[in-house]
């Protein structure tokens, strides 16, 4: 079952720019400068989106001199994917068994 915490994560991921950031961070750790280059978004806007991703537990930070590198927390994505895989399996079983509640 999708919990309220999962719902919060889904709300965070519903933003197209945040989802683009997640896709970029899936490939490698990046700093804000890299993300500005890749997305074309303003640094201030990116910082706000990165904060939302951090607060949702999807992104980790690593200071490196005057820069901060961001990386995707694969465990958080795997947990969400597992939740959806479970829902898909349940729906598949219900469809195969033609389960429906009578009115």
C-alpha distance (Angstrom), angle and dihedral (degrees) to the residues before:
residue distance angle dihedral
X1 . . .
X2 3.80 . .
X3 3.79 107.5 .
X4 3.79 127.8 -148.7
X5 3.81 88.3 -102.1
X6 3.79 89.3 55.3
X7 3.81 88.9 49.0
X8 3.80 89.6 55.3
X9 3.81 89.9 51.3
X10 3.80 90.5 49.1
X11 3.81 90.3 52.1
X12 3.80 89.6 52.1
X13 3.82 91.8 48.7
X14 3.81 92.1 47.0
X15 3.81 90.3 77.9
X16 3.83 109.9 93.2
X17 3.82 94.8 -141.2
X18 3.80 92.2 49.4
X19 3.79 90.1 50.0
X20 3.81 89.2 50.1
X21 3.81 89.2 51.7
X22 3.81 90.4 50.3
X23 3.81 90.8 51.1
X24 3.80 91.3 50.1
X25 3.80 92.9 47.1
X26 3.80 90.6 50.2
X27 3.80 87.2 69.7
X28 3.81 100.5 43.5
X29 3.79 145.6 -21.7
X30 3.80 110.5 -86.3
X31 3.79 137.6 -174.6
X32 3.80 124.7 -134.9
X33 3.81 90.9 -97.0
X34 3.81 90.3 58.7
X35 3.80 91.5 46.2
X36 3.83 91.4 51.2
X37 3.81 89.1 52.6
X38 3.81 93.5 46.4
X39 3.81 99.1 43.4
X40 3.80 104.0 27.9
X41 3.80 89.0 -134.2
X42 3.78 122.3 136.6
X43 3.80 117.2 -97.4
X44 3.82 92.7 -118.8
X45 3.79 91.6 52.1
X46 3.81 91.5 47.8
X47 3.80 91.5 49.8
X48 3.80 90.4 55.3
X49 3.79 91.9 49.4
X50 3.81 92.1 46.4
X51 3.80 89.7 52.0
X52 3.81 89.9 53.6
X53 3.81 90.1 49.7
X54 3.83 91.1 48.5
X55 3.81 92.2 47.4
X56 3.82 89.1 51.7
X57 3.81 89.7 53.3
X58 3.80 94.4 -115.9
X59 3.79 99.6 113.5
X60 3.81 135.0 46.2
X61 3.79 126.2 -157.7
X62 3.79 131.5 -141.7
X63 3.80 121.0 -171.4
X64 3.80 113.9 -135.0
X65 3.80 112.8 178.4
X66 3.77 108.1 -61.8
X67 3.80 91.8 -17.2
X68 3.77 132.3 77.5
X69 3.77 119.2 -144.6
X70 3.78 119.9 -148.8
X71 3.78 124.2 -151.9
X72 3.77 133.0 -177.9
X73 3.81 116.3 -109.0
X74 3.80 98.2 -130.9
X75 3.82 90.7 -168.5
X76 3.81 90.8 63.9
X77 3.80 92.5 49.1
X78 3.82 91.3 45.8
X79 3.83 91.2 51.5
X80 3.79 90.9 51.4
X81 3.81 91.6 45.9
X82 3.80 90.3 49.6
X83 3.80 90.4 52.5
X84 3.80 91.1 52.4
X85 3.81 92.2 44.5
X86 3.80 88.4 55.1
X87 3.79 91.4 50.1
X88 3.82 90.9 48.7
X89 3.82 91.5 50.2
X90 3.80 91.6 50.2
X91 3.81 91.4 48.2
X92 3.82 90.8 48.1
X93 3.81 90.8 52.3
X94 3.81 92.0 47.1
X95 3.81 91.3 50.3
X96 3.82 93.0 47.1
X97 3.79 90.7 50.4
X98 3.81 92.1 42.5
X99 3.80 88.3 -129.8
X100 3.77 116.2 -178.9
X101 3.74 132.5 152.9
X102 3.77 115.0 -116.7
X103 3.77 118.5 -121.7
